[in-house]
């Protein structure tokens, strides 16, 4: 398996898939490989029974439906690669029915909750100034966590109020930033050199001057949400989701929001339209019903 996996990973990298995607595929296939070793089975001779047994193992481990689906997608791609390179003649997952994933609607903050969340950092400290700039920029642009953490000082144009962001397959998009984010970035850039211990070109980094991890950013978000007692499931993408819904609620068209978010398909963006409509109905009811 190791030899095949190494070649498969190299093939994915040639397709310019993101590092996160490549690592996810690699982890999924390695986990399946470990499963086969315990069963004393060979990668090449896997059949549908092996796949069914693996899915049952994942379920017993308490894996979420979305995680199981991702594992199966990874394996399907891996076996397609083996067929393409003449190692096997038939994909063992060809007739296996992948379970349907019920997509949960993302949690959205109200405008008031966003205001409270963005004022949580203590701007009397360098950490607080940095955190405030990061959170304001994420809400101003709707960029992903990975995109935020990969920004360099050369990607920001304060004078013209925009950032350059590289998304999937290094596809670049230009995103405007509002006055709040511009002001916070200006304040951050004034103190940035004081915490830039490694002379990094990254726009943001941790307090050791190193690149911040996704886990580090998630911890930051979680702590601020706890501070202000927001009773919602907050994650690293909550500001991105809120950005999209608030734009649609205020009249932005779907195509523009799609381009700002960097979605390849407008179908991905349309999930926010449903949330926006639900929120509007609730607001109309509260404003119009005598006993709301």
N, C-alpha and C positions, 0 to 999 in steps of 0.2 A: 504493500500500500504506500509506503513512504516514497518510493521511487515515482509511482504514478501521481501521488499527491503533489510532489515537488514540481513535476512537469505541468500538472494542471494549474497550479498557482502561477507558474511562469506564463502560461497561456492566458490566464485572466489578466495579468499585469500588462500584457501586450495589448489587450482590449481597452486599456486605460480605465479600468474600473477603480472606484475609490478604494483607498487603503482599508477603510472600515468594512466595505463589502468583501474584499479579498480575505481579510482576517476572519470575518464571520463564516465564509465558505470553508476556510481552512479548519476552524474550530469544529464546525459541524461534521466534516468528513473525518477528522481525527477521532472524534467521539464515536462515530459509526465504526471506524477501524478497530477501536478498543473493544467495542461490543462484539465484533466478529472474532477477535482473538480469543475472548472468553468462551465463545461457542465453537472454537476450533474450526472456523469457516474461512474460506478464501474469498478475497475481493472479487475475483473473476467469476467465481461460481455462485454468486449470490442469486437467490430467486425471490419470488414474491413472499414466500413464507418467512424468509429472513427479515424482509422489510416490515411485515406485519408484526413480527416478534419485537422488532426494534421500536416500532410505534407504541406497542404496549408497554415496553420498558420506559419510554419517555413519559407516558401517562402515569405510570406508577411513581415516577420521580416527581410528579406534580407539575410537569411542564405545562405552560399555557398553550392553548390551541395555536396561537400565532407562532410560538416557538417551534412547535411540532411541524407546522406548515413550512416554516423557513428551513428546517432541517431537511425536509423532503425535497424542497426546491433545490437545495445545495446538492443533495445526492443525485437528483435527476440531471442536473447540469454536469456533474462529475461523470456519470455513466454515459451521457451523450458524448463527452470528450473521449472516453475509452472506445466507444463505437467508432467515432470519427478517425481514431488512430489505429483501428484494426485490432484492438485488444479483446473485444467481445463483439458478439453479433447481435445481441438483443438487450434492450434496456430493461432491467428487472422492475422498474417502476412504470413501465409503459401502460399497464392496465390497472395500476394501483390508483384508487380514487382518493385524491387529496382532500382532507376534510375542509369544509367551508369555514372561512374565518368571519365571525360576526364582528364587524368593525365598530368599536366603541367610539362615540363622539368625544372629541377632546374637550377637556375642561377649559372654560373661558372665564377670564376675569372681567368684571365690569370696569368702566372707565374710572369710577371712584376707587375701586380696588387696585387698579394699576397705579393711580396717583399715590395711594398709601404705600404700595410696594416699592415704587421708585424713590420715595422719600425716606425709606428705611435706613440706607447706609449713613454712617456717621462721617460727614464730610470734613470733620476737624482732623481726620487722620488720612494718611496717604492711601491706606487700604480702602477706606470709605470713598475717597475721591475716585479711585480706580473702579471700585464696584459700581458706583453710581454711573460712571461713564459707560461701563459694559452693559448694564441693564437698560439704560436710556437708549443706547445704540441698537440693542436687540429689538426693543419695542418700536423704535423709529424706523427700522428697516425690515424687520421680520426675518432676518437671516438665521440659519441653523447654528447650533452651538459650534460645530466643527468649523463652519465658515467664520464665525466670530473669532475663534481662537487662532485661526490661520491668517487673520488680517495682519498686514505689515504697515509701518508708518507711511509707506509709499502708496498704499491703497486708499488713503484718506485725503480728500481735498476740502479743507475747512473753508477756504475762500469761496468756492463755488457750491459748497454744501452737498457733497455726494461722496459715496464710497464705491470702490471697485471690488466686486466680490467674485471669487472663483468657486463655482459649484461642482456638480457631478461632471466628470470627464474634463475638468478644467474649463468648463464653459463659463465665460466671464459675463457679468451683468453689472450695469450701473444703477445704483439705488440712491435716490435723494434722501437727505436727512434734514429733519426739522430743526427749528431754533433751539429747542430744549437740549437736543442731543449735541448740537454744535457748541452750545455754551458749556456743557459738561465735558466735552472733548477738549475744549480750550483749557479748562481748569485742570484736567488730567495731564495734558501735555506740558503744563508748567511744572508739574512735580514728577513727571515720568522718569526723568533722568536720575532722580534721587533713589529710585527703586530699581533702576535698570543696571543691576550688578554685573551682568555679563555682556553689556553693550549689544543687546539684541535688537534686530530690526522689527521684531514682532511688535504689534501695537499694544497688546496686553500680555502679561506674564504673571507668574505667581510671585510671592514676596521673596523668593530666593533668586529671582531674576530668570527663572526657567519657564519653558512653555507650560501653560496651565493645561491640566488634563480635563477631559469631559467630566470625570468624577469630581474633580476639584470645583468645577463650575456648578455642578449639581448640588454639592454640599453648600456652596455659597447661596444658591437660590433657596434651598431648603431652610437654611438658618434665618434668612430674611422673612420668609413666609411664616415661620414660627413666631418671629418677633412681633409681627403685626396681627397675628391671630386670624389669618384667612382660613376659613373652614372649608377649603376645597382641596382636591388632590392636585398639588402643584408639582410640575416637573420642569426640566430644562427647556422644554418647548412651549410652555404655557404662554410666554410673551409673544412668541411667533404666532401661535394660534389666535391670541387676542388681537394682535396686529391685523390679521386677515379679516376677522369678523368685524372689527371696528371700522375698517375701511369700507366693507360692503354695507354696513349699517348707515354709513354716511354718504352713500351714493356712488362709490367706486365701481367701475364695471369689472366683470369677472375676468376678462382677458388681461386687463392691467394688473390685477391682483396676482394672476397666474405668473406673469412676467416678473413681478417684484419678488415673488416667492421662489422663482426658478423651477417651477413644476414643468415637466415635459408634456404632461397631458392635462387638459383643462378639467378632466373628470376628477382628478385629485383635488383640484381647487374647489369643486362644486360642493364638497362636504361642508365647507364653511358657509355656503349659501343657506343650507338647511338650518344651521345653528342661528344664523342672522335672522331668518324669518321667524324662528321660534322665539327669539328674544324680543322681536318687534311685537309679536302677538301678546306676549306677557306684558309689555309696556303699555300697549293699547288697552288691554283689559284693566290694568291698574289705574290708568288715567280716566277711563270711561265708565267703569262700573261703580254705581253709587256705594256699594259695600265692599269694594276691593281692598 
